[in-house]
Amino acid sequence: MPASGCHSCSVFDEDMTAYDFGPHHPMAPVRIELTMRLARALGVVPDRLPQVDAPPADQALLELVHEPGYISAVRQASLDPGHEDHVHGLGSQDNPTFAGMHEASARVVAASVEAARRVWTGEQVHAVSLCGGLHHAMPAMASGFCVYNDVAAAIAWLLAQGAERVAYVDVDVHHGDGVQHAFYDDPRVLTVSLHESPQTLFPGTGLPTEIGGDHAEGSAVNVALPPGTQDAGWLRAFHAVVPDVLRAFEPQILVTQHGCDGHMSDPLAHLMLSVDGQRASYLALHKLAHELCAGRWVATGGGGYSVTDVVPRAWTHLLAIVSGQPLDPALAVPEQWRAYVSEVLGASAPERMTDGTEPSYRDWRDGFDPGSWLDRSVRATRSAVFPALGLDPQP
């Protein structure tokens, strides 16, 4: 049992919703507010999952991933809202500048690094940084709503503390390109991303042939899924790849990104998952953390732009699973939360914590269908990367 007496925590405080690109941007902080309000209404936080603050992020933490010149550019843009810096991707439609942008973005980094610190030192077995998961930011450029790359910083911090094998699994609908880029040549980090095909979705990377740089072959794993993929296909792909590569890598700690923008109602992508399918992936990753890493698990948020129907329910399930006490999907959504959504957003909220589906899938060993785009995608990943990990790509 960790020294704190509680096996899990959430690194969060209300000020973290200051990461705000403006009222018309998809990355609306209200999605975090609604999630935490729902989690409280259901007794998940702080009753089952204590909430802890993150310390301030210093320059050294940011420089684990980002170039000093880029950090200076973000600082300058924070003082001049509306400023455009196309060299660094600041002031674009995706990444508009806002007052205090540096401080808000650095705070997210601090939260994810604190979550990693607590797990690595044994204070907690699991920790979640729900505002984190900003996986597109590059060393010298903002990208895809991401200013600083908190998950890459958390992994880099773990390496600096002596971690020898860190596994990162990203289930966001978009390829985790910034994290892959940060560690593409580092055999100590396994990056695994399941995402919509780069043929149809930003950022246009994440092909199965991206398997790691020189002397790090097999350290990057990419499963590019066809648009329209539903729970059964997504879970088939997940279980055909993720458990095998994690077991071969034998990580000491698992870091995960849980963008829920693969949901059927998300406005920015084309997968067709349910909240129930997403919840099944959280349970599977929790189980793998216990099987392979003595439970050491750092979870983060990510994308997700269906702010009333999906994000609060999906991430409340995630928080509950991190706490070790999953919620029954059939549970009713509290009426006071639904009333708040109606009053504040003028929207109708879901009545239950489920989409009414029962996630199931056909095991990969049950046969390959050459007529299926999904099966061809899975086979492409297994064929490209499994041999580099000492695994048989067949069946």
C-alpha positions as CSV (number, residue, x, y, z in Angstrom):
1,M,0.0,0.0,0.0
2,P,1.4,3.4,-0.9
3,A,2.6,5.6,2.0
4,S,-0.3,8.0,1.6
5,G,-2.8,5.3,2.5
6,C,-4.8,5.8,-0.7
7,H,-3.9,3.9,-3.8
8,S,-5.0,6.5,-6.4
9,C,-5.4,10.2,-6.9
10,S,-6.5,12.9,-9.3
11,V,-4.1,15.8,-9.9
12,F,-6.5,18.7,-10.4
13,D,-7.7,22.1,-9.2
14,E,-10.3,24.5,-10.6
15,D,-7.7,27.0,-11.9
16,M,-6.7,24.4,-14.5
17,T,-9.7,25.3,-16.6
18,A,-7.8,28.5,-17.4
19,Y,-6.5,26.6,-20.5
20,D,-9.1,28.4,-22.7
21,F,-8.8,29.2,-26.4
22,G,-12.1,31.2,-26.3
23,P,-15.9,30.7,-26.4
24,H,-16.0,29.3,-30.0
25,H,-13.1,26.9,-29.8
26,P,-13.8,23.1,-29.6
27,M,-11.3,22.7,-26.7
28,A,-13.8,24.3,-24.3
29,P,-12.8,24.1,-20.6
30,V,-16.5,23.5,-19.8
31,R,-16.0,19.9,-20.7
32,I,-13.6,19.6,-17.7
33,E,-16.0,21.5,-15.4
34,L,-18.9,19.2,-16.4
35,T,-16.8,16.1,-15.9
36,M,-15.7,17.1,-12.4
37,R,-19.2,18.2,-11.5
38,L,-20.6,14.8,-12.6
39,A,-17.8,12.9,-10.9
40,R,-18.6,14.7,-7.7
41,A,-22.4,14.1,-8.0
42,L,-21.7,10.4,-8.3
43,G,-19.3,10.3,-5.4
44,V,-16.3,9.5,-7.5
45,V,-14.3,12.5,-6.4
46,P,-13.2,13.2,-3.8
47,D,-14.8,10.3,-2.0
48,R,-13.2,7.4,-3.9
49,L,-10.5,9.4,-5.7
50,P,-8.8,12.1,-3.6
51,Q,-7.9,15.3,-5.4
52,V,-4.4,16.9,-5.1
53,D,-2.9,20.1,-6.4
54,A,0.0,20.3,-8.9
55,P,3.0,22.4,-8.0
56,P,4.0,25.2,-10.4
57,A,5.9,24.1,-13.5
58,D,9.4,25.5,-13.8
59,Q,11.4,26.1,-17.0
60,A,13.4,23.0,-16.5
61,L,10.3,20.8,-16.7
62,L,9.2,22.4,-19.9
63,E,12.7,22.1,-21.4
64,L,12.5,18.3,-21.0
65,V,10.5,18.5,-24.2
66,H,10.5,22.0,-25.6
67,E,13.1,24.3,-27.0
68,P,13.9,27.4,-24.9
69,G,13.1,29.7,-27.9
70,Y,9.7,28.2,-28.2
71,I,8.9,28.6,-24.5
72,S,10.0,32.3,-24.8
73,A,7.6,32.6,-27.8
74,V,4.7,31.2,-25.8
75,R,5.5,33.6,-22.9
76,Q,5.5,36.5,-25.3
77,A,2.2,35.4,-26.9
78,S,0.7,35.2,-23.4
79,L,1.3,38.9,-23.0
80,D,-0.1,39.8,-26.4
81,P,-3.4,38.0,-26.9
82,G,-4.3,37.7,-30.6
83,H,-0.6,37.7,-31.5
84,E,0.3,35.5,-34.5
85,D,3.6,33.6,-34.6
86,H,3.3,31.2,-37.5
87,V,6.9,29.9,-37.0
88,H,5.7,28.4,-33.7
89,G,2.1,27.6,-34.7
90,L,0.8,30.3,-32.3
91,G,-2.2,32.5,-33.2
92,S,-3.7,30.0,-35.7
93,Q,-7.3,28.9,-35.8
94,D,-6.4,25.7,-34.0
95,N,-4.1,27.4,-31.5
96,P,-5.2,31.0,-30.9
97,T,-3.3,32.9,-28.3
98,F,-4.8,34.1,-25.0
99,A,-3.8,36.0,-21.9
100,G,-1.9,33.7,-19.5
101,M,-1.5,31.0,-22.1
102,H,2.0,30.1,-20.9
103,E,1.0,29.8,-17.3
104,A,-2.2,27.7,-18.1
105,S,-0.3,25.4,-20.4
106,A,2.6,25.0,-18.0
107,R,0.2,24.1,-15.2
108,V,-1.1,21.2,-17.3
109,V,2.5,20.0,-17.7
110,A,3.0,20.3,-13.9
111,A,-0.1,18.2,-13.2
112,S,0.9,15.3,-15.5
113,V,4.5,15.3,-14.2
114,E,3.1,15.3,-10.6
115,A,0.9,12.4,-11.5
116,A,4.0,10.6,-12.8
117,R,6.0,11.5,-9.8
118,R,3.4,10.1,-7.4
119,V,3.2,6.8,-9.2
120,W,6.9,6.4,-9.7
121,T,7.8,7.1,-6.1
122,G,5.0,4.8,-4.8
123,E,2.9,7.5,-3.2
124,Q,0.1,6.2,-5.3
125,V,-0.3,3.2,-7.6
126,H,-2.6,5.1,-10.1
127,A,-2.8,8.8,-10.8
128,V,-4.8,10.8,-13.3
129,S,-4.2,14.2,-14.8
130,L,-7.5,14.8,-16.6
131,C,-6.6,18.2,-18.1
132,G,-3.5,16.5,-19.7
133,G,-3.1,14.4,-22.8
134,L,-2.0,17.4,-25.0
135,H,-0.2,15.0,-27.3
136,H,0.2,17.0,-30.5
137,A,2.6,19.7,-29.2
138,M,6.1,19.6,-30.8
139,P,9.4,20.8,-29.4
140,A,9.1,24.1,-31.1
141,M,5.5,24.3,-32.3
142,A,2.0,24.3,-31.0
143,S,-0.3,21.9,-32.9
144,G,-3.8,20.5,-32.7
145,F,-5.0,22.6,-29.6
146,C,-1.8,21.6,-27.8
147,V,0.7,24.3,-26.6
148,Y,3.0,22.2,-24.3
149,N,3.2,18.4,-24.5
150,D,2.5,17.3,-20.9
151,V,2.5,13.6,-21.6
152,A,5.9,13.8,-23.3
153,A,7.2,15.9,-20.4
154,A,5.9,13.3,-17.9
155,I,7.6,10.5,-19.8
156,A,10.9,12.5,-20.1
157,W,10.7,13.1,-16.3
158,L,10.4,9.4,-15.7
159,L,13.4,8.7,-17.8
160,A,15.4,11.3,-16.0
161,Q,14.5,9.5,-12.7
162,G,15.9,6.3,-14.0
163,A,13.0,4.5,-15.6
164,E,14.2,2.1,-18.2
165,R,11.0,1.1,-19.9
166,V,8.0,3.4,-20.2
167,A,5.0,2.3,-22.2
168,Y,2.6,5.0,-23.6
169,V,-0.8,4.0,-25.0
170,D,-3.0,6.6,-26.8
171,V,-6.6,5.9,-27.6
172,D,-7.5,9.4,-28.9
173,V,-9.0,9.4,-32.3
174,H,-6.1,11.5,-33.5
175,H,-2.6,10.1,-33.8
176,G,-0.3,10.8,-30.8
177,D,2.3,12.4,-33.1
178,G,4.0,14.7,-30.6
179,V,4.7,12.0,-28.1
180,Q,5.9,9.6,-30.9
181,H,8.1,12.3,-32.2
182,A,9.7,13.0,-28.8
183,F,10.7,9.4,-28.4
184,Y,11.0,8.0,-31.9
185,D,14.7,7.2,-31.5
186,D,14.5,6.1,-27.9
187,P,14.2,2.4,-27.3
188,R,13.3,3.0,-23.6
189,V,9.8,4.3,-24.6
190,L,7.2,2.3,-26.4
191,T,4.5,4.5,-28.0
192,V,1.3,2.9,-29.1
193,S,-1.5,4.8,-30.8
194,L,-4.9,3.7,-32.1
195,H,-6.4,6.4,-34.2
196,E,-8.5,7.1,-37.3
197,S,-6.6,6.6,-40.6
198,P,-4.2,9.5,-41.5
199,Q,-5.9,9.3,-44.9
200,T,-9.0,10.9,-43.4
201,L,-8.0,12.8,-40.3
202,F,-5.5,15.3,-38.8
203,P,-2.5,15.1,-38.2
204,G,-2.0,12.8,-41.3
205,T,0.6,10.6,-39.6
206,G,0.5,7.3,-37.7
207,L,1.0,4.8,-40.5
208,P,1.7,1.2,-39.6
209,T,5.2,1.6,-41.1
210,E,6.2,4.2,-38.5
211,I,7.8,1.7,-36.1
212,G,10.7,3.7,-34.5
213,G,14.0,5.2,-35.6
214,D,17.4,3.7,-36.0
215,H,18.3,1.5,-33.1
216,A,14.7,1.9,-31.8
217,E,12.8,-0.3,-34.3
218,G,9.6,-1.6,-32.6
219,S,9.3,1.3,-30.2
220,A,6.5,2.9,-32.1
221,V,3.2,1.0,-32.8
222,N,0.5,2.5,-34.9
223,V,-3.0,1.1,-35.6
224,A,-4.7,3.2,-38.3
225,L,-8.5,2.5,-38.2
226,P,-11.0,3.1,-41.0
227,P,-13.6,5.8,-40.6
228,G,-16.8,4.4,-39.3
229,T,-15.2,1.8,-37.0
230,Q,-17.5,0.8,-34.2
231,D,-16.9,-0.7,-30.8
232,A,-16.5,-4.3,-32.1
233,G,-13.9,-3.4,-34.7
234,W,-12.1,-1.0,-32.4
235,L,-11.8,-3.5,-29.6
236,R,-10.9,-6.2,-32.0
237,A,-7.9,-4.0,-33.2
238,F,-7.0,-3.1,-29.6
239,H,-6.8,-6.6,-28.3
240,A,-5.1,-7.9,-31.5
241,V,-2.1,-5.5,-30.9
242,V,-1.9,-3.7,-27.5
243,P,-1.6,-6.6,-25.0
244,D,1.0,-8.4,-27.1
245,V,3.3,-5.4,-27.6
246,L,3.0,-4.4,-24.0
247,R,3.9,-7.9,-22.8
248,A,6.8,-8.0,-25.2
249,F,8.1,-4.7,-24.0
250,E,7.7,-5.4,-20.3
251,P,7.2,-1.8,-19.1
252,Q,7.9,-0.6,-15.6
253,I,5.1,2.0,-15.8
254,L,2.2,2.6,-18.1
255,V,1.2,6.1,-19.3
256,T,-2.1,6.4,-21.1
257,Q,-4.0,9.1,-23.1
258,H,-7.8,8.9,-23.1
259,G,-9.1,11.3,-25.7
260,C,-12.8,10.3,-26.1
261,D,-13.2,11.9,-29.5
262,G,-13.6,8.5,-31.2
263,H,-17.3,8.6,-30.0
264,M,-20.0,8.4,-32.7
265,S,-21.3,11.9,-31.8
266,D,-17.9,13.7,-31.7
267,P,-18.1,16.6,-34.3
268,L,-14.4,16.5,-35.4
269,A,-13.8,12.8,-36.4
270,H,-15.4,9.8,-38.0
271,L,-15.2,6.8,-35.7
272,M,-18.4,5.4,-34.2
273,L,-17.5,4.3,-30.7
274,S,-19.9,4.3,-27.7
275,V,-19.2,5.4,-24.2
276,D,-19.4,1.7,-23.3
277,G,-16.7,0.8,-25.8
278,Q,-14.5,3.5,-24.5
279,R,-15.0,2.4,-20.9
280,A,-14.0,-1.2,-22.0
281,S,-10.7,0.2,-23.2
282,Y,-10.1,1.9,-19.8
283,L,-10.8,-1.4,-18.0
284,A,-8.4,-3.2,-20.3
285,L,-5.6,-0.8,-19.7
286,H,-6.1,-0.9,-16.0
287,K,-5.9,-4.6,-16.1
288,L,-2.7,-4.5,-18.1
289,A,-1.1,-2.1,-15.7
290,H,-1.7,-4.5,-12.9
291,E,-0.5,-7.5,-15.0
292,L,2.7,-5.9,-16.2
293,C,3.7,-2.9,-14.0
294,A,2.6,-3.8,-10.5
295,G,-0.3,-1.4,-11.1
296,R,1.8,1.7,-11.9
297,W,-0.5,3.7,-14.1
298,V,-0.6,7.4,-15.1
299,A,-3.8,8.3,-17.0
300,T,-4.5,11.6,-18.8
301,G,-7.4,13.1,-20.7
302,G,-7.1,14.4,-24.2
303,G,-9.5,15.2,-27.0
304,G,-13.2,15.0,-26.9
305,Y,-15.6,17.7,-28.2
306,S,-19.1,16.4,-27.5
307,V,-19.1,18.3,-24.3
308,T,-22.4,17.3,-22.8
309,D,-23.2,13.9,-24.2
310,V,-19.8,12.2,-24.1
311,V,-16.9,13.8,-22.3
312,P,-18.3,14.0,-18.8
313,R,-19.6,10.4,-18.8
314,A,-16.6,8.9,-20.5
315,W,-14.1,10.6,-18.2
316,T,-16.2,10.0,-15.0
317,H,-15.9,6.3,-15.9
318,L,-12.2,6.8,-16.3
319,L,-11.9,8.5,-12.9
320,A,-13.9,5.7,-11.3
321,I,-11.7,3.0,-12.9
322,V,-8.6,4.8,-11.7
323,S,-10.1,4.9,-8.2
324,G,-10.5,1.1,-8.3
325,Q,-14.2,1.3,-8.1
326,P,-15.8,1.3,-11.5
327,L,-19.3,2.6,-12.0
328,D,-22.1,0.5,-13.3
329,P,-22.8,1.7,-16.8
330,A,-26.6,1.4,-16.1
331,L,-26.3,4.0,-13.4
332,A,-28.6,7.0,-13.7
333,V,-27.1,10.4,-14.4
334,P,-27.9,12.5,-11.4
335,E,-30.9,14.8,-12.0
336,Q,-29.1,17.8,-10.5
337,W,-26.3,17.5,-13.0
338,R,-28.8,17.2,-15.9
339,A,-30.6,20.3,-14.6
340,Y,-27.3,22.2,-14.5
341,V,-26.5,21.3,-18.1
342,S,-30.0,22.4,-19.2
343,E,-29.7,25.7,-17.2
344,V,-26.2,26.7,-18.2
345,L,-25.9,25.3,-21.7
346,G,-29.5,24.9,-22.8
347,A,-28.8,21.3,-23.7
348,S,-30.4,18.0,-22.9
349,A,-28.1,15.6,-21.0
350,P,-28.0,11.8,-21.2
351,E,-30.1,10.0,-18.6
352,R,-27.7,7.1,-17.9
353,M,-24.0,6.5,-17.8
354,T,-24.3,4.1,-20.8
355,D,-25.1,4.4,-24.5
356,G,-27.0,1.1,-24.2
357,T,-24.4,-1.0,-25.9
358,E,-22.7,-4.2,-24.8
359,P,-19.1,-4.0,-26.0
360,S,-17.9,-7.2,-27.5
361,Y,-15.5,-8.2,-30.3
362,R,-14.3,-11.1,-32.3
363,D,-10.9,-12.3,-31.2
364,W,-8.1,-11.9,-33.8
365,R,-7.2,-15.6,-33.5
366,D,-10.7,-16.4,-34.8
367,G,-9.8,-15.6,-38.3
368,F,-8.6,-12.8,-40.7
369,D,-11.0,-11.3,-43.2
370,P,-9.1,-10.0,-46.3
371,G,-12.2,-8.1,-47.4
372,S,-12.3,-6.0,-44.2
373,W,-10.4,-2.6,-44.2
374,L,-10.2,-3.0,-40.4
375,D,-8.6,-6.4,-40.6
376,R,-6.2,-5.3,-43.3
377,S,-5.2,-2.4,-41.0
378,V,-4.5,-4.6,-38.0
379,R,-2.5,-7.0,-40.1
380,A,-0.5,-4.2,-41.5
381,T,0.5,-3.1,-38.0
382,R,1.3,-6.6,-36.8
383,S,3.3,-7.3,-39.9
384,A,5.3,-4.0,-39.6
385,V,6.1,-4.0,-36.0
386,F,5.7,-7.4,-34.4
387,P,8.9,-8.9,-35.8
388,A,10.9,-6.0,-34.3
389,L,9.5,-6.9,-30.9
390,G,10.2,-10.6,-31.3
391,L,6.6,-11.4,-31.9
392,D,5.0,-13.6,-34.6
393,P,2.6,-11.4,-36.7
394,Q,0.5,-14.5,-37.4
395,P,-2.3,-15.4,-37.2
